[in-house]
Every structure is written in C-alpha cells, then in structure tokens.
Amino acid sequence: MEVTAYFSKPLKIKVKKLLKLPGGAGEEKTRLSSDTVQGSLLDQAIKRPKNFTKVINPITVGVNKDGKAYIMDGNHRLGFAYRHDLKYLKAVVKYYDGGEEADGPFSPKKLK
C-alpha cells in the first residue's frame, strides 16, 4: 500500500465517529476495555483526562482505495477518550492507493 494523500495537520474528529471504525487488525474488540494492558496503562498514566489531547499523540486513520476507513494506530487511546467522555480526538488521516478519490465518511471533502 502506498500513501497517496494526507492532511498536513491532525484533524479534530468526534470520538463517536471514530468509534464506528474497525481497527486495522481487529483491535476494536478490546479498545473500550481498561482491562487490557494498554488500556490500564493509559488510565494509570493520564491523571487528568481533560489534558489528554494535549499530551498524547494523535491517532492514525487510514482510508483505503474503496473509501473504507480504519483506525491504524490509537485504538486504546480512542477507548480511553470514550471511557472519559471526551468529545473529540486529534487524528492524522492518510489515504492509501487513491483512497482520497473514493466517496465515504472520511473523504477529504467531508472532513474539511
């Protein structure tokens, strides 16, 4: 897969919209649980959830040539945001193999 387009800065995207996306390798099955190692570590490390988007790297959303989007990196950060009622997360959006041309909820036109 080749990155054919991306936004130059992370976008602010609603957590509820991001939760609808599958993980790149099935991580959506455990993202909402704080019982996973990653979820538990986030809960321990982040004492003030309101500062979360300032101190944590943006998640990565990948969009394939069919316009289907996936959480490529950051499923547990997304779960943390949901568990702590955060409304938005910063996300880097990358398009693969012409995904920027496909119509879908994460098309460049719909995210601007």
Wavefront OBJ file of the C-alpha trace (Angstrom):
o trace
v 0.000 0.000 0.000
v 1.197 3.463 -0.849
v 0.185 6.703 0.846
v -1.247 8.857 -1.934
v -2.611 11.761 0.137
v -2.892 13.025 3.708
v -3.820 16.107 5.697
v -0.771 18.146 6.693
v -2.076 18.662 10.244
v -4.075 16.409 12.570
v -7.833 16.907 12.372
v -10.218 17.208 15.294
v -12.747 14.381 14.829
v -15.679 13.345 17.027
v -14.975 10.302 19.194
v -18.401 8.863 18.272
v -17.492 8.988 14.577
v -14.140 7.315 15.207
v -15.737 4.542 17.295
v -17.628 3.366 14.207
v -14.354 2.412 12.513
v -12.790 -1.021 12.787
v -9.199 -1.417 13.869
v -6.631 -2.184 11.218
v -6.097 -5.647 12.777
v -9.256 -6.254 14.826
v -8.293 -4.076 17.813
v -11.829 -2.695 18.014
v -12.715 -5.803 20.024
v -10.696 -4.630 23.032
v -10.454 -0.855 22.604
v -13.206 0.014 25.083
v -11.826 -2.108 27.921
v -9.487 -0.716 30.547
v -8.679 -4.359 31.390
v -6.161 -4.619 28.550
v -2.530 -3.790 29.287
v -2.650 -0.735 27.019
v -5.967 0.489 28.424
v -4.813 0.018 32.005
v -1.529 1.837 31.379
v -3.347 4.799 29.832
v -5.719 5.012 32.801
v -2.750 4.968 35.186
v -0.589 7.409 33.225
v -3.187 10.041 32.378
v -4.369 11.571 35.620
v -6.300 14.439 34.026
v -8.376 13.263 31.055
v -9.119 16.869 30.048
v -5.427 17.289 29.139
v -5.394 14.049 27.145
v -5.490 15.574 23.646
v -2.663 17.964 24.548
v -0.220 15.354 25.844
v -0.999 12.273 23.741
v -0.076 11.758 20.091
v -2.928 11.874 17.567
v -4.393 8.583 16.431
v -3.975 7.482 12.811
v -6.872 6.792 10.459
v -6.151 5.029 7.182
v -8.556 5.168 4.238
v -8.242 2.504 1.545
v -8.950 2.809 -2.191
v -12.611 1.874 -1.613
v -13.065 4.727 0.884
v -13.261 2.392 3.888
v -11.553 3.867 6.947
v -9.731 2.042 9.750
v -8.060 3.037 12.999
v -4.489 2.144 12.114
v -2.893 3.366 15.337
v -4.540 4.514 18.550
v -7.414 2.119 19.272
v -6.686 2.143 23.003
v -6.334 5.936 23.043
v -9.749 6.077 21.379
v -11.133 3.751 24.049
v -9.646 5.962 26.769
v -11.271 9.033 25.214
v -14.633 7.262 25.137
v -14.368 5.978 28.730
v -13.614 9.509 29.922
v -16.363 11.218 27.900
v -14.031 13.202 25.651
v -15.920 14.531 22.625
v -13.054 14.920 20.131
v -9.667 13.415 19.346
v -6.921 14.584 17.059
v -6.340 12.228 14.154
v -3.857 12.020 11.327
v -5.743 10.868 8.234
v -3.810 9.053 5.495
v -5.177 7.861 2.171
v -3.812 4.713 0.544
v -3.789 3.765 -3.132
v -6.092 6.616 -4.182
v -8.466 6.441 -1.199
v -8.777 10.229 -1.340
v -10.818 9.825 -4.554
v -13.407 7.487 -3.023
v -16.630 8.800 -1.558
v -17.100 7.914 2.089
v -17.431 9.443 5.557
v -13.689 10.089 5.686
v -13.290 11.532 2.189
v -11.284 14.792 2.180
v -14.383 16.790 1.168
v -16.341 15.552 4.191
v -13.523 16.152 6.679
v -12.678 19.741 5.721
l 1 2 3 4 5 6 7 8 9 10 11 12 13 14 15 16 17 18 19 20 21 22 23 24 25 26 27 28 29 30 31 32 33 34 35 36 37 38 39 40 41 42 43 44 45 46 47 48 49 50 51 52 53 54 55 56 57 58 59 60 61 62 63 64 65 66 67 68 69 70 71 72 73 74 75 76 77 78 79 80 81 82 83 84 85 86 87 88 89 90 91 92 93 94 95 96 97 98 99 100 101 102 103 104 105 106 107 108 109 110 111 112
